Every structure is written in C-alpha cells, then in structure tokens.
Amino acid sequence: MNCKTYLAAGVASFSVAIALAAPANAQSAGSTDFSAEDIVVTGSRADDGVAGVVLPETPKAKIELTEELIQRQRPGQAINDVINLVPGVSFTNNDPFGSLGGNFTIRGFNSDRISQTLDGIPLNDSGNYALYTNQQPDLETLSSVNVNLGSTDIDSPTASAVGGTINLRTRVPSDTMGAMASATYGNIIARGNSEDRYYTRVFGMFDTGDITGSGTKLWLSASKADNKSTFSNYGGVDKQQYNGRLYQELGGDQYASIAFNYNQNRNNFNGSPYRNSVELTPANRFYEINYPCAPSTVQKATPGVADGRGSCGSEFERRYNPSNTGNVRFSTLLRPTDRLTFSVDAAFQYVKANGGGTSSGIEGFSPRGLTGGINGNYYFGGVDLNGDGDVLDTVRILSPSQTRTYRYVAISNLAYEFSDTQRVRLSYTFDYANHRQTGKSGLLYRNGEPYDVFPINDPLFDSLGFAPQKRNRQSYATLNQISGEYVGKFLQDRLTVQLGGRLPFFKRELNQFCFTTNAGGSVDCVDGAANQAAYAAANPYVVNPTTGRVTGALAPTSRDYDYDKFLPQAGFIYELTSAATLAFNYAKNISVPGTDDLYGSIYFPVGAPGYRPVAETSDSFDVALRYTTPIIQAGVFPWYTTYQNRLSTAYDVAADSTVTTNLGKVEKWGVDASIAVRPIKPLSLYVFGSYIDSSIGANVQTGPNTFINTEGKVERLNPSYLAGGRAQLDLGPVELGAQIKRTGRRYLDDTNTVELPGFTVVDLDFRYSLADAGLPGTFFQANLNNLFDEVYIGSVTGGLNTTSTFANIGSPRSVSVSMIVGF
C-alpha cells in the first residue's frame, strides 16, 4: 500500500428547490389506512411531529422521520444515512456522498434481515435479501420514512425481515404547478488527503399541478451525480436517477397512483485496504494502487510464447459494480361503502447488475482436455484471446458475477368497520421473482479497463461455441401469503387491541446448470454433452452408504424448497393520560434461507442431513411508553427477542461469495429511547439512544468433533450502544443545524476476540433563505460531515472466529454547498 499525505480541497456550489407536498402512503395502502388515527391512535399527538420526528401510536415500536429533517441532509445522500438518527439504527457510509452504498443494522441485525420498502414494495434482493443503499430514491422525492424496530407489517412481502422494516414514502404531486432545480458541489477536506476528490450533483423536479380540474396531477424528476474515489487514486461514481408519480384523486381520501423509479450506477468497488493488523491513521486511509499500470504488469502478447497473465487491472479498486435498476408501482385505495375499504399495491421490478474482479483466461484446454469455468479458471480450448497468433497464453479477463431479476409484487387489502371502534382486515400478498445468475467473461484493454462493464452483453466464447463462466443458475422465488388483522377499542376508547397473523407460503425453485463440487456451493461449469460426460467421469459423485459422506461433483440438477409457518402478532395501546400511552407488541417472524445457502445444500442427496437448510424464526416482544404533544415527542422502547437457527452471514471478498453460519439459539435484548422537544418556536432539540446486548446459546459445531467457543458471546458487529442528537435553530433567513452520533464498540467475530473501538461523528448544516428577497422557494445550503474527521472502521465483513477481515473505512470529513431554487 502506498500512502500519501493530502491537503484539503476547496469547495463551492450552486443549487435549486421547492417545498415538497404532503405525505402519501408509506407501507402498503392497506397498512397505512388500517393504522389510521381514527381507529388505532389514542391520546393526542402532533401529526407533523417535533423536530422532524414522529412517534406513531401503534403497538409496534415505530419512529418516523419527516421532510423537515430529511431535507436538511446533503442533497444526494442515501436515505439510510438519514435514518442513522433513529434509535437502534447504525449506518456506516462507504463514502460521504451516498454514492457507494454502506452497511446498516437495526438492533444489531444486518440489512439482509431488514425489509426496506418503497410505498409498500420491497427493495431487498430477492435472492440473498441484500439491500443496496446507493440505489435508493433521491431524498427530494420522499416525504417521510418510518422504521419498525423488530417486526414487520401484517401484509409485508418479505422472506427475511426478522430485524424490522424501513418504509419509504413517496411525495404526492402538488395541487399547483411548480418546479425546482438543485446543483451541489462538494469535496473531501480530510487530514492526509491532497487529492481533488470532488462531488457534483444536479437535480430537477417539475409538478404539473391539477391538469384536469378533477385532481389529476403529476411530478417528474431527474438527477445526475459524479464523484471521485474516496480513498484511492482510481475510480469513482457516475450515477443518474429518474422518478415520477401520476396521481388521481377519486373523492375523499380515495386515489389511484402510478409511480416509477429508475437508477443507473457506474461505480468501482470502494477502495479501503484496511486489515485489523494495520494501525488505522488519518494518512493511511488514502493510498495509491497500480494506476496507471506499470509496464511490467501489462499483459504480454508475444507470438509463439506462453505468455503469463499480467496483473494490470487486478486490484480490488478496479472492480466495477454497475447496476441498472428500476420499478413501476401502482397503488389505489377505494371505499365502496362508508365501512368497506379496498386497496391494491402492485409493482414490476427489474435488475441488471454485477460485481466481482478478474480471472485467468486460458487459451488452451484444462488438464483433462475440457473447456469451461473450472476450479476458478476459464478454459477456451484453442481460442486466441490476446491476438498474438498462438493459443498458448494465460490472459487476465473480466469475470464478474452477473444478476438479472424480473420481479412482480401485488398486495391487496380488504378492511371492514363493524362500528367506529371495531375493524377487521384481510390481506393477500403475492411476490414472484425470476432470478438469473451467471458469470460470463469479457476482455480487458491493455490498461486494465474492461471492454464492457457488462460482459454478458458480448461474452467470450470457447472453441465449442459456448461461453465459459464461473456460475450458471436460475431460481424462482415465490411468496403466497394470506393474513388477517383485528383492531378494537375498549374501556371508553382508552384501550386499543390489535390481533393478527400471517401465513406465508414460500417456494424456492432452484436450477443449477453447473457441477456442484462441495457443500459450500462451489461449482465447475462445463457445457456440451461430451464435455460434461468427461467431467463427470473424472469427478464421480459418490455417497458413502455407511458414513453418508459425499465426494465428487454433482451433475447439473434442480430442486424445490418449500417453507411455511403461521406468524401471529398481538398488541395493545392503553391511554394513561391524554398525552401518555403504554403499548405492547408480540410478533413471530421468519427468515427463509437465501439462494446461496440453498444452492450449497443441493450437494447433499434428498433426505441426508443438510439437504434442506432450516429457516430462522424469532419471537419479538416490545414495550412502548410514549408521551406526545405538539411540543414533545418522547418514547422509551424496551425489547426482547429470541431466535431459533439464527443465520449469520458475511461476505468473503477474496472468494467473492457469502459464508453463512447457523448460531443456533440466540437471545437479544435492549432498550431504545428518544425525545424531541421544541421549547420555543425557533429551536428544536432531539436526543436518542439505544442499549443492545445478545447472547449466543451454545458453541457452534464446525466439524465432527470440533466446536467454536461461542456460548454466551455477543453476536459479531452488534453495537453495544448508540447515542446521538440533533439541534436546529431558525433565525429568520438563517437556519443552523448540528447532529451527533456515537456508536459503541463492536466485536469482529462471534468468539469476541477482536474488538472494534467505538466512534463519534458530528455533522453541521446551514441554510440561508432568499424569501425576503421575493424568492420563497430559494435558499443556499451547506453541509459539513464528520466535522472532527473521526478516523474509524465502518462496514466490515466479520466472521465466526475470524482474526483478519476486509473493512471499509468510515467516511472522512467532507463539505458541500448547494443552491436550491423553486418557483
């Protein structure tokens, strides 16, 4: 690693905006309506919240952040960075500008155990449940976000959410015509940095207003962002996004809506060469890789000579992570009678994305005379890849893991009010994903750059006419779920009872087109009947009838998995005073194994131990004590959760794969708390905190007679505590904001042998309005993140008993200036 010392770079900016419209639906339309104040909420509270914070009166522990707080953050920032201000949530950004993604937890659960939705439609990957925070909607298109801490909504289309849900709410188009534009410039001004690591972003939005006189209105938006690599001397981000929503009022609160989101990212993997054996300093955060490539590392092409592969383009930072993602969403809420409500939410989603590095492309055959992707190499069987006239060479080629997804989601709700105090809801949820995963290869230029960041567009072919690849599989994930819920008020409306349950039927259809070589899911991919027959003969699949041990390679095969379980929920809210309530909620949740685990289990014959990975289940108990007035929003939320077959996953960077461990029974408990106060009109204060603890129930068995000492230990990467706050002061045209977040220590491993120290980050924001100059929708905004340039470890892979790991360094100090103009 080459380290350099850098000077801070200067900053200037320009941008434009208008105030956003009132909120629309957050979860599904049915869940939002069924949680409406007329039936669920007791006591009194401010719908608009205090300091941008709302504590909804529901049995579940839930916190909502409104536009007031969201729009104070840096334009272009990831919404998951904003919810870092929610107790129980910990988010670490891989760059200061929201362009490279990051990692977050709720009560210690990683994002693959948290469901994130946009207007009720799931955004998690349908295969491994991962969430890509740099692909979320632009902040300007959102009116609010609410977070369920530890449980899901009754109709949620989720296969994995045992840790909570995040519901993003799209703004409703304005009744009047208007437009906004925004331009932002930023830079990193951290210790040890001397590069110009700029950030630029432009955003525009147009509202048509009511174009028919009958409540037909539309908004459209577009944004473009570019920024340089955060830490290394190579790479960056080129991101564009488009959003829109057509809304038709149908009388009262009835409506129909069509919305869309399209996001295109072209970015490299964020450079961050930290290992826990290296002391992290301000200077060694920033470093140089072999770019431009040294001549000695460039691929050779010498006729008649068996050239070895060059190393140019092989660095982690030179891996591209391109993505094209989009969705179209439909939503409607109708009231056929005064007591009957019907709603539908539906969507189609598309994903084309890849990630990964380079491999050896061997122009000849494998040692056994085969072509294909074998043992990590690509064999082309007599194809001249580097154009030197021979087929003797080993050439470095691009070989990412490609994913293409078509997904269809529908959520329908039918609610009936027997009286003003008694109500029931029935729901049906459907979620179907066609998940295609391949690993075809492409050429690199001599400077290490790819011909195409999507090799699947024009892949390399072998001498038999097949495209060698490192994986080749097709899966179908289907959810059919029925659910029901009852809400009633008793004791002169002081007691609200909510009872319900959901019964999901998950089906996973897996088609493996490669040979599976071990229980970890490793594969060799060979095509053609003769090729496959030769490979099978050389690697016979054998099951020892006495020991059950499996050896060899399993031929391409298919297998179906079914999971279903009744998941009850029950809770109540009791009004202690006109402002104070006490609530309780119980929920059972399930997390179905992801596709990586299921493909690995194919290696075992049906009926053998391990052939059907078990689902993770949880029982969550929450208590909520709330005090809500137009001046104060305060809540304390003690909680306890017990898990069976706790599945803990970690990404292995070197192997480009996910490793999953079953920790057995795990208990988790803690308390979340927050208080938002506006003592005087110009000043708002918000303070929050969380304590989180866990205990693994037993030692984890890793072999016939081998155990890892995990009993009684804390789960890895589980912050011991979180604390923070925000203050905002409005002084006429000038508005000042400051926020702080402290994250406690985390353990790198489940044996708790390596401890990651806690860290504190302070952010500032400033606005100057030009309303007094006759421009009410125009203002300047400045954002300074990580004021004291805290040097810390952000997201990290971790492991069962790992002593070395890849980690992303936390975002360094950065500043941006924006001008936002609206009319």
N, C-alpha and C positions, 0 to 999 in steps of 0.2 A: 504494500500500500504506500503510495507516495502522498505525503501530506504537504499542504501549502498553507501559508498564512494570508488571509484576505482582509482587505479594507471594506468598510460598509459603502454601499452604493446609494446614490441619491434617489429621490422619489418625486414624481409629480403626477397629476391625474385630472381626468375630466369625466363627468357622468351625468345621467338624466333620469327622473321617475315621477310617478303619481301614486297617490294612496290607493291601496288595494280595496277591493269590495268586501262585503260581509261574508262570513264563513258559509261553506256548503257542507255536504256530508263528509264525515271522517272515516268511520268504519263503513260497512255496507249501509245502504239507505235504511234497511230494516233495523239494524242495530242502533243506528242513530235515533230513529224515530221511537224505537221501543225504550230507549233510555231518556226520552224527553222529560222535561221538568214536570209536566202535568201529571205524570203517573209515578215517577221514581223519586224525584228530588223532594226532600223535606227541608224545612227551615228556610232561611233566606241567604242568598249569596249574590255576588256581582257577576253577571254573565260575562262581562268583559274582563274580569279578573283584576288583579292588582299587580303592577309592575310586569305585565305580560304573562302572569301566571294564574291559572285557574285550577281549582281542586273540585272536579265534578263530584256531585253527591251520588255515588254509586257504591254498591257493596265492595267492588274491587278497589284495590289501591291504584289510583289513576291520577296523573298530573298532565295538564295541558299547557302548552306554551302558545301564546297568540302572536299575531302580526306585530304587535308593539315591541316584542323582544326579538323576534326573528329578523325583522328588517334593520335592526341595529348592528347585525353582524356583517362581516366583509362580503360585499357582492361576489357571488360565485362560490362562496363557501359551501361545504357539504352540510346538509340538514342534520346529519348525525353528529357533527361538531356542535351544532346549536343545542341539541338535547343533552350534551355534556353538562348542561345546567340543571338537569333533572336529578334528584337524589336517586342513588342506586345505579346510575349510568356512568360508565367510564369509557371515554372515547380518546384514542390517540391517533392523530392525523399524520399521514406519511409525508405531507408537505403543507406549507402554511396556507395554501390557496384552495384546498378542496379538490384538487385535480387528480391526485394519485391514489385516492382511497385511504383507508385506515382500518382500524380494528376497534370494536366496541363490545362492551359487556353490559348486561343488566343483572344486578345481584350476583355477579361473578360468572354468568353464562355468556358464552361467546355468541356471535351473530348467527351461527348455524342452528342455534336453539332459540332464536328470537324471530318472530314473524314481523316483517315490515310490509305494510300495505299502502297503496295509493288509492284513495276513495274506495277502500274495501278490497282492492285487487292485489294479490300477493306479488311481491317483488323479489323474493328469495329465489335462488336457483332451484329448479325442480328436481335436480339430481342429487347434489350434495348439500343443498339448503344454504349455500354461501350467499352473502349479500355484498354487493359491490357499491360502496358508498359514493364513489366518484361518478356514478351513473344516475344518481337521484335527481329529481326535478329541481330546476332553478328556484332559489328561495323566493324570488319575486312572484312566482306562480302559486305560492302556498299562502293560505290564510292562517293555518294553525297546525300543530302536531300534538297528538296526545299519546301518552305512554301508559300501557297497562303493565304494572310491575308484578310479574309472576304468573299471570293467567291470560287466557285468550277469550275473545268474544264467542258467543254460543254458535255462531254460524261461520266462524273463521275457516277459510280453506287452507289449513296448514297441516303439514305432516310432521312438524318438528318442534313447534313452539311450546317448550316446557319452561321457558325462562321469561316469557312476556311477549307483548306485541307493541309495535310502533305504527300509529295510524296517521298518515299524511293527508291533509285536507286541501283540495284544490279550491282556489278562489272562484266565486261566482262572477260572471261578467257584470259590468256596471250598467245601470239604467241609462246613463248618459254617455255620449261619445267622448273619448279621450285617448291620449297616447302618452307614452313615456319612452325615454331613451336613457341609457346609462353607459358611461365609459369609465374604466378604472385602470390605474397603473399602480403597480407595487413592486417591491424588491425586498430581498433578504439583506438585513443590516446586522448580521451576527458577528460575534467575535471569531476570528480565524478565517473569515471569508474575504477574498479580494476579487471574486468574480462578479460580473453583472448577471445576477440571477433574477431577471425581470419577470413580471406577471402583467399581462394586459387582458382586458375583457371588455366587450361591448354587449349591450343588451337592449332590446326594444320590445315594446308591447303596445298593441292597439286594441281599443274597445270600440265596438260599433255603436253601443247604446241600444235602446229598443228600436229595432229597424222595421217593425211591423205595427207598432202600437198595441200589440197584444202580448208583450213580454218575450219576444224573440230577440236574443242578444248573443253576442259572440266576442271572444277575445282571442288574439293570436300573439305569440311571442317567439323570439329567436335570440340566441346568444352565441358568441364566439369567444373562446378563451385560449390563450397561449402562455406558456411559461417554461423557463429553463429548468434543468435538473436541480434538485435541491442541494445535493452534496457533491456529485462527481462532475467531471469536465465533459460529460457526454449526455445527450438525451434531453428530453423534456416532454411537453404535453401540447397537443393540438386537439381542442375539444369544441364541438358545436352541438347545440341542442335546440329543438323546436317543440313548442307546446301550443295547445289551443283548446277552447271549450265552447261548444254551442249549447245554449240553454234556452228552454222554452217553459215559461210559466203556464200552468194549467188550472189556475184558480186556487186561492188559498195558499197552502204550502205545497200543493201538488206541482210536479215538474217532470220534464224529460230532458236528458242531457247526453251529449256525445262529446268526448274529450280524447285527446291524443298526446303522446309523448314520444319523441324520437331523439336519441342521444348517440353521437359518434365520437369515440375516443381514439386517438393515435398517441400512445404514450409508451415509454420504456419502463421496465421494472425500476423502481426507485433504488438508487444506489445507497448502500448502507452496510459496509463490510465489518460491522461490529461483531466480535465474539466475546464471550464473557471473560476470556483470558486476557483481553486487551483493556487497559485503562482508558476509559472514555474521557476525552478532554475537549475543550472548545475547538482546538485546532484540528485534531484528527477526525472530526466529523466530516471535514472537507478534504477531498483527495482526488487523485488523477488515475485514470486507467490507461491502458494501451490504446490511446486515440489521439491523433491519427496513428494508425498501426505502424509499428517499427517494421522496416523492410524485412528483417529476419523472420517475422511472424506471418508474412503474407503467403498465401497458398502458391506453391510452385507448380509449374506446368512444363515439365521437361520431357520431350519425346523420347520414348524408349527407356525411361527411368521410372521405377516405382516410387513416385513422389508421396511423401507423408503429408498428412493434413496440417495446414497452418493453424495458428491459434488466433489469427486476426478475426475479431467479431465474436469471440467465445465468452467474453466477460458477462457476468450476471446483468450488469447495467445495460448491455446491448440487446437484451431480450426485449422484443416488442410485446405489448399486451393490448392489441387492437380489439375494439368491440363496436358493433352496430346493434343497438337495442331499441326496441320500440313497442308501443302498445296502443290500442284503440279501446276506449272504455265507454260503455253505455250504462246509464242509470236512470231509473224512474221511480217515482213514488206517487201512488194513486189512492184516493179514498172513495170507493164506490158508494159507501154509505157513511153516516156520521160515526159509526162504530167499527167499520171494517177498513183496514189499510192493507194495501198490496204494494210490494216493491220488488224490483229486479235490478241486479247489478251484473253486468256481463263484460267480458273483455277477450281480446285476442292479443297475444304477446309473441314477439319474435326476437331471437337472439342469434347473433353470429359473432363469435369471439374466440380468441385463442391466447395461449400463453406458454412460454417454455423457451428453451435455448437451441443449441446446435448439437449435431451428432456427426458420426463418421459415415460418410457415403462411400462405400467400397465398390469400385467399378467392376470387380470380378464376382465370383461366387463365394458362398460361405464354405467353411472347411468340408462340409458334407455335400457340396455341389448344389446348394439351393440359393434362391433369391428371396427377398422379403426383409421384414424387420425382425432380426434375430439377435437376442442377447444384447440389445441396446444399439446394435449397428444396422445400417441399411445396406443390403447387398443387391446390386443391379445386374449381375450376371452377364457382363460384357457390354456395358454402356460407357462411352467416353464422356465423363461429366465435366472435365476441365478443358476439353477441346485440344489436348496436346497430341492426338492421333493414336494413343495407346489406351488400353483398358487395364493398366497395372496399378492405378493410383488409389489412394485414400483421400477423399476430398471432404472438407468441412461443409456441411449443408444445414439449412434451417429446418428444424423439426419440432414445431410447437404442437401442443395438444389442442385440437380444434373441436369446438362445440357448436352445434346448431340446434335450436329449440323452436318448436311451434307449440304454443300453449293456449288452451281455451278454458275460460272460467265462467261460471254462472252461479249466482246466489239469489235465491228467491225467498221472500218472507211474506207470510200472511198473518196479520195480527187482528184480534177481535177484542173489543172492550165490552165486557158484560155490564159494567157500570163505570162510574167515574173513579172507582177505586179497585177494580178487578180487570185484569187484562191477560190474554194468552197470545203466544206467538208460535207458529210452526214454520220451520225453515228446511229448505233443501239446497245443498251445495254440491256443485259438480266442478271438478278440476281435472283436466286431461292434458298431459304433456308428452309430446313426441320429441325424444332426446337422442340426437345423433352425435356420437363422439368418435373422431378419427384422429390420425396422426401422420398425415402425408407430409412430404418434404418438398423443399424448394431450394433453388440456387442462391448463393451469396456472390456479390461482386467482390473484386479483389480487395476493396477497402473494408470488407466485412458487412456491408449493408445488404439487406435482402432485396431480391428482385421484386418480391411482392410480400407484404406483411401477412397476407392470407395465402399460403402455399396451396391451399385447396383450390384456389382459382385456376391454377395452372401447375399441377404437381409433376414431379419427376416420375418417369416410368422405367421399368426394368426391361430386359430383352424379351420377356414373355408377354409384354403389353400390360402388366399390372403395375399399380403404384405402390411401392413398398411403404409401409407405415408401422408406427410403434403401437398403435391401438386401432381397433375397428369394432365398434359395438353400437347397438341400437336398443334403446329402452323406451318403454311406455309406462308412465306413472299416472294412475287413475284414482281419483277420490270420488266416492259417492257418499254423501253424509246427510243424515236426517237429524233434526234437532228440534227441541221444544222448550218453551220457557213460560213461566207464570210469574206475574207481578201483582201483588195485592197490598192494600193499605188497611191497617187496623188501629185500634186504640185511638180513635178520633184522629186518624191520619198521622199519628206520631210514629207508628211502626210500619215500615215498608219491608215486605218479604219477597225475595226473588228466588225461585226454584227452577232448575232446568237441567238439561243434559243433552249431549250429542252422541251420536252413534256413527262413527266414521268407518267406511269400508275402503281400505287402501289395497290397491293391487299394483304390483310391480312386475312387468313382463320384460325379461332380460334376454337379449340375443347377443351372444359372444361369437364373433366371427374369427377370432384368433385362437391359438392353442394356449390354454392356461397352464402355467408351469409351477405355481405354488399357491398356497392358501392366502398369500398377500395380494393376489390378483395380478402378478406379473404375467406377461404374455409374450409369445412369439407369433408374428403374423406372417403367414406364407399363403400365397394364392396359387390356384391351379391344381387340378386333381393329382397330377404326377408329383408336383412339389409337396403337397400335403401328405400324400401316401409315403413319400420318402422320409418326411419329417416324423410322421407317426411311427414308422418302423424304427427310426433311430432313437425315439423317446417314448417307448411304450408306457401307457397308463396302466398302473398296477395297484390294486388294493389288496393288502395283506389280510387274508380272512381271519387270522389269529389276532394280530395287533391292531388292525384297522388302519395301519399307516398307509398313506398314499404316496406313490412316487411316479415320476414321469410327467408327461404332458397330456392334459385332457383336450380332446379334439373339439373344434367349434361346436357349440351346443346352445340350447335355450332352456330357460327355467322361469317359472312363475312363482311369485311370493304373495301371500295374502295376509293382511293384518287388520283386525277389527277389535274394538273394545268400547264398551259403554263408558262414557266420561261424564259423570254427574257434576253439577255446580249448584251451590246453595249459598245464600247470603241474606243479610238483613241490614237495614239502616234504622236507627232509633233516634228520634229527635229529643235531645236532652234539654235544649232551650231553643229559642227562635234562631240562634246563630250556631249552636254547637250540636254535632251529631256523633253517634258512635255506630260503627259499621263492622261487619264481619263477613268474610267470604271463604268458602272452601271450593276448590276446583281440582279435579283429576285431569291430568294431561298425558299426552303420548308423543313420543318421537320415534318415527319409523326409521330403521337403518337406511343410510344413504346408498347410492348406487355403487360407490367404491367398495363398501363392505359386502354388498350383495354379490358383486361380480367376483370377489375373492372367495366367497362361500361356494360358488359353483364348483370349485375344485374338489369338494367332498361329494361322494355319492349320496343320493337321497336316502335319508334315514340315519346317516352317520352323524356323530357329534360334530357340530359346527356347520352343518349343511344349511341351517336356517337361522341366521342371526336374530337374536331376540330384540324386541322393541324396548326402548326406555320408557318408563312410566313414572309419574310423580304425583304426589298429593301435596297440595299447597294450601296453607292456612294464612289468612291475612286479617289483621285488625286495623281499623282506621278511625282515628279520633280527629275530627275536623272542626275548625272554627272559622266561619266565613261571613264577612260583612263587606260592604263597599270599601272599607278601609283596610281590612286584614283578611288574608287567605293563609290559614295555618293548618298544618296537618302532621300527625305522628302515625307511622305505619309499622308496627311490629309484625314480623312474619316468620314462618317456619315451613320448610319444605323437606320432604323425604323422597328419595329416588330409589328405584329398583333398576338394576342394569344401567347404571349411569355410564353413558358412552361419551368418552372424551377424545377429541380429535386434534391432530396437529399436522401442519403441512411440512413435509420434508423437502427443503429447497433443492438439495443435491439430487434426490431421486425424482423430483417433480411428481410427488404423489402424497396422498393423505394417509396417515397412520392413525388407527383407531384403537383405543383401549377400553375394555369394559371394567370399570372400577367397582362393579357390584352395587351394594347398598351405600348410599351417601346421604348424609343429613346436612342441611344448610339452614341457617337462621340469621336473623339480624333485625335492624330497625332503620327505617328511612324517615326523615323529618324535613319539613320546610316551613318557612314563614315569609310571606310577602306583605309589606306594610307601606302605605302611603300616608305618612303623618301629616304632611301638608301637600297641597296640590303640585308644587314643582318638584317634590322629592319622592322617590320610590326606592325602597330597600328590599332586598331579597336574600335570605340566608338558607342554606340547605346542608344536609349531612347524612351520612349512612355509616352503619357498622355492619360488616359482613363476615361471617365465620362459617366453617364447614368441617365435617369430619368424615373421612373415608372409613367404611365399616370394617374392612378386612384387608389383609395382604393380598396383592394381585399375583396370581399364578402365571408364570411365563414359560413354564416347561413342566415335564412330568414330575419333577421333584424340585422345581425352582420357584421361589417366591420373591417378590419385591416388597420391601418393608414400607407399606403404605397405611397400615391400620392406624387410625386416629389422626392421620395427617390432614392438612388443609389442601384442598384442590389447587392445582397449579394455576397461576395467573389470576388468582382471586384477590382483588384488592382488599386489604384488611379494613380500610375505612376510606371514605370520600367526604370531603367538606368543601364548601365554597360559598360564594355570594355575589351579588351584583348591586350596584348603586347607580341611580340615574338622576340627574339634576337638569331641569328645564328652566333656562333663564331667558325667556323671550326667544330671540332668534338663535340663541346658542343652547345646545344640548350636550351634556357631558355624561359619559358612562364609563364605568370600571367594573370588571368582573375578575374573580379569582377562583381557582380550582386546585385543591390539594388532593393528590392520590397517594394512599398509603402503600406500604411495602407489599410486594407480590413474591411468591415463590416460583422459580423457573420450572420446578419438577414436582411430581406428586409425592416424592420422598422428602421434600422440603429441605434439601441440602444446599441449594443455591438461592440466595435471597436477592431480589432486585430492590434497590432503595426507592423510597417514595420521592415525589417531586411536586413542585408548585408552579403553576403558570398563571400569569397576570396579563389581562388584555385591557386595552383602552379604546374608546370610540368617541368621536366628536362630530357634531353636526352644526352647520350654520345655515339657517333658513333665509331665503330671499323673499319670503312672503311680504315683508314690509316694503319691498321694492315693487310690489304688484305681481310677483310670481309665486303664488301659494304652493305650487307643486314642485318647486325647485329648491335644491339645497346642496351644499357641499358636505361630504362625509369623509372622515379619515379613520382608519382602523390600525391600531398598533397591537400586534400579537406577541405574546411571550416577552413582555416588557423587560424583564431582567435576564433574558437569554438563558433560561434554565437549560442545562445540558442533561438529558435523561434518555432512558430507553423507552421507546414507545411500544409498538406491537412486536410480539416475539412468538416464535413457534412453540417453545417449551417441549415437554415430553414426560414420559412416565418416570424415568430416572436419569434423564439426560444431564450431562455436565458441560455440554457445548451446544450452542444453538445459533441460528441466524436471528438477527433482530433488526428492526427499523429504528433509527434514531428519531427522537421526538422533534417536532418542527422547531427550527431556530427562530430567533427574533425576526420579524418582518413588519413592513408598513405598507399601507396602500392609501391612495387618495382617490376619491370619486366625486363626480358631479352628477347629480340626478335631477332631471328636468321633466316636468309633467305639465300637460295642458289639456 
